[in-house]
C-alpha cells in the first residue's frame, strides 16, 4: 500500500507542477481523439440518420453491421490500418504509418460505429408522426427531416461523448499504427503502459488520473443528457387542462 500512496502523492505533485512531459502527452491525446470523433460525427450522424429514417431492402443487415462495429477489437482495427498504410498497402504512398494521422484514422474507425448507432437509436426514438405533421403543414421533405433531427439533438450530443469515451481510453490500435514515439505519437494510454514497465509509477498514475477524469466527464455529460430528455418532454406544471366541451345539440 505504501507504493500506491507514494505513487499517488507524486502523481498529484506532477500534475500540479505542470510537468511538460505529462501535459504534452495529454494535449496529443486530446488532438487525436477529438479529431477522430469529429470525423466520426461527419460520417456517423448522416449514416445513423439515414438508417433510422429510410426504409429499404437490406436495412436490417446494415443496422447489424453498424451494431457489430461497437464490438470491433482495437487490435484488429490497428492491424487493418497498419496493413493499409504500410509500404505494400493500398495507402502506403501517404507515408502516414507511425504518425498522428494514422492514429486518427484508427480511432475514427472505432468512433464512427458508436456515433452511427446512437444516432440511429435517437432518430428512432422520435415519433414518425412528427415528420408527417410537418409535411402536412407545408414543410419540404428536407425541412421535415431537419425537424426530426432537432428533436433528437440531445441524444446526438450523447453520441459525441460516447465516441470520445470509446477512443480516448483505447491502447491497441494507437500502439500498432502510432508506434508510441516520444514527443510524436505517444498518448495517454500508451504512455501508461510504457511508464509502468519502466517502474515510473508516479507518471503512470498521473496519466491514469487524467484518463479517469476524461472518462468521468464523458459519462457525466451523457447522464445529464439522459436526465434532461424526460424533463424536456414533460409538460409544464400548472393547472390540469379543462375537459373538452360536449358538442352542442339542436
C-alpha positions in Angstrom: 0.0 0.0 0.0 2.9 2.3 0.6 3.9 2.1 -3.0 0.4 3.1 -4.1 0.2 6.0 -1.8 3.7 7.2 -2.7 2.8 7.0 -6.4 -0.5 8.8 -5.9 1.1 11.7 -4.0 3.9 12.0 -6.5 1.3 11.9 -9.3 -0.6 14.8 -7.8 2.6 16.8 -7.5 3.5 16.2 -11.1 0.0 17.3 -12.2 0.1 20.4 -10.1 3.6 21.4 -11.2 2.6 21.4 -14.9 5.1 18.7 -15.9 5.7 19.4 -19.7 6.1 15.7 -20.5 2.8 14.8 -19.0 0.8 17.6 -20.4 2.3 17.2 -23.8 1.0 13.7 -23.8 -2.4 14.9 -22.7 -2.6 17.5 -25.4 -1.6 15.0 -28.0 -4.3 12.6 -26.8 -7.0 15.2 -27.0 -5.9 16.2 -30.5 -6.0 12.6 -31.8 -9.3 11.6 -30.1 -11.1 14.8 -30.7 -10.2 14.7 -34.4 -11.3 11.1 -34.7 -14.6 11.9 -33.0 -15.2 14.9 -35.3 -14.6 12.7 -38.3 -16.9 10.1 -36.7 -19.6 12.7 -36.4 -19.2 13.7 -40.1 -19.6 10.1 -41.2 -21.7 8.6 -38.4 -24.5 11.1 -38.0 -25.7 11.0 -41.6 -25.3 7.2 -41.7 -27.3 6.8 -38.5 -30.0 9.3 -39.5 -30.3 7.6 -42.9 -30.7 4.1 -41.3 -33.2 5.5 -38.8 -35.4 7.3 -41.3 -35.1 5.3 -44.6 -36.8 2.0 -45.4 -35.1 -0.2 -47.9 -34.2 -3.8 -48.6 -31.3 -4.9 -46.6 -31.8 -2.3 -43.9 -31.7 -4.9 -41.1 -28.3 -6.2 -42.3 -26.9 -2.6 -42.5 -28.0 -2.0 -38.9 -26.5 -5.3 -37.8 -23.2 -4.3 -39.4 -23.2 -0.9 -37.6 -24.0 -2.5 -34.3 -21.2 -5.1 -34.9 -18.9 -2.1 -35.2 -19.5 -1.4 -31.5 -17.6 -4.6 -30.6 -14.6 -4.0 -33.0 -11.4 -5.2 -31.3 -8.9 -2.2 -31.3 -6.0 -4.5 -32.2 -7.9 -5.8 -35.3 -8.6 -2.2 -36.3 -4.9 -1.4 -35.8 -3.9 -4.4 -37.9 -6.2 -3.3 -40.7 -4.9 0.3 -40.7 -1.3 -0.8 -40.4 -1.7 -3.1 -43.5 -3.4 -0.3 -45.4 -0.7 2.3 -44.6 2.4 0.0 -44.8 4.6 0.4 -47.8 2.9 -2.6 -49.5 -0.5 -1.3 -48.6 -3.1 0.5 -50.7 -2.4 3.8 -48.9 1.3 3.3 -48.3 2.2 6.3 -50.6 0.7 8.6 -48.0 3.6 7.9 -45.6 1.2 8.1 -42.6 2.4 5.0 -40.7 3.7 5.9 -37.2 2.2 9.4 -37.4 -0.7 11.2 -35.8 -2.9 10.9 -39.0 -2.6 7.1 -38.7 -3.7 7.2 -35.1 -6.6 9.5 -36.0 -7.6 7.1 -38.8 -7.6 4.1 -36.5 -9.7 5.9 -33.8 -12.1 7.2 -36.4 -12.9 3.6 -37.4 -13.6 2.9 -33.7 -15.6 6.0 -33.0 -17.8 6.1 -36.1 -19.9 3.0 -35.2 -20.7 4.5 -31.8 -21.9 7.7 -33.3 -23.9 6.0 -36.0 -25.5 3.5 -33.6 -26.5 6.2 -31.1 -27.8 8.5 -33.8 -29.9 5.6 -35.2 -31.4 4.9 -31.8 -32.0 8.7 -31.2 -33.8 9.1 -34.6 -35.9 6.0 -34.0 -37.0 7.3 -30.6 -38.7 10.4 -32.2 -42.3 9.6 -33.2 -42.5 9.4 -37.0 -45.8 11.3 -36.9 -43.7 14.4 -36.3 -42.5 14.4 -39.9 -45.9 13.6 -41.2 -47.3 16.6 -39.4 -44.5 18.8 -40.7 -45.3 17.8 -44.2 -49.0 18.3 -43.7 -48.4 22.0 -42.8 -46.3 22.6 -45.9 -42.7 21.7 -44.9 -40.5 20.2 -47.5 -39.0 16.7 -47.1 -35.6 18.2 -46.1 -37.3 20.5 -43.6 -39.2 17.6 -42.1 -36.1 15.6 -41.7 -34.3 18.5 -40.1 -37.1 18.9 -37.6 -36.9 15.2 -36.8 -33.1 15.5 -36.1 -33.6 18.6 -34.0 -36.0 16.6 -31.7 -33.2 14.1 -31.3 -30.4 16.6 -30.7 -29.8 15.8 -27.1 -29.2 12.1 -27.8 -26.9 13.2 -30.7 -24.8 15.1 -28.2 -24.5 11.9 -26.2 -23.1 10.3 -29.3 -20.2 12.7 -29.2 -19.4 11.8 -25.6 -19.8 8.1 -26.2 -17.5 8.2 -29.2 -14.9 10.2 -27.3 -15.0 7.9 -24.3 -14.5 4.9 -26.5 -11.4 6.2 -28.3 -9.6 8.2 -25.6 -9.1 5.0 -23.5 -8.1 2.5 -26.2 -4.5 1.4 -26.5 -4.2 -1.4 -29.0 -4.9 0.4 -32.3 -2.8 3.6 -31.5 0.1 1.4 -30.4 0.2 -0.5 -33.6 -0.1 2.4 -36.0 1.5 5.1 -33.9 4.5 3.3 -32.5 4.4 5.2 -29.2 7.2 7.5 -30.3 8.3 10.1 -27.7 7.1 13.7 -28.4 5.4 12.5 -31.6 2.8 9.7 -31.2 2.9 8.9 -27.5 -0.6 9.4 -26.0 -2.1 8.8 -22.5 -2.8 5.0 -22.8 0.5 4.1 -24.5 2.4 6.2 -22.0 0.8 4.5 -19.1 1.9 1.1 -20.4 5.4 2.3 -21.0 5.9 4.1 -17.7 4.5 1.1 -15.8 7.1 -1.1 -17.5 9.8 1.3 -16.6 8.8 1.4 -13.0 7.8 5.1 -13.1 4.6 4.5 -11.3 4.0 8.2 -10.4 4.0 9.3 -14.0 1.7 6.3 -14.9 -0.6 7.2 -12.0 -0.8 10.9 -13.0 -1.8 9.9 -16.6 -4.2 7.4 -15.2 -5.9 10.0 -13.1 -6.3 12.3 -16.1 -7.7 9.4 -18.2 -10.2 8.7 -15.4 -11.2 12.3 -15.3 -11.9 12.3 -19.1 -13.9 9.1 -18.8 -15.8 10.5 -15.8 -16.6 13.8 -17.6 -17.9 12.0 -20.7 -20.2 9.8 -18.5 -21.4 12.8 -16.5 -22.2 14.5 -19.8 -24.2 11.5 -21.1 -26.0 11.2 -17.8 -27.1 14.8 -17.8 -28.4 14.5 -21.3 -30.3 11.3 -20.4 -31.9 13.1 -17.4 -32.6 16.2 -19.5 -34.6 14.3 -22.1 -37.5 13.3 -19.9 -37.7 16.8 -18.4 -37.7 18.4 -21.8 -40.7 16.3 -22.9 -42.6 16.7 -19.6 -45.5 19.2 -19.9 -45.1 22.4 -17.9 -46.5 22.4 -14.4 -49.8 24.2 -13.9 -53.5 23.7 -13.7 -54.8 20.5 -15.3 -56.3 21.0 -18.8 -60.0 21.6 -18.9 -62.1 18.7 -20.3 -63.5 19.3 -23.8 -66.9 20.8 -24.0 -69.7 18.5 -25.1 -70.9 19.1 -28.6 -73.9 21.3 -29.0 -77.2 19.5 -29.7 -80.1 21.0 -31.6 
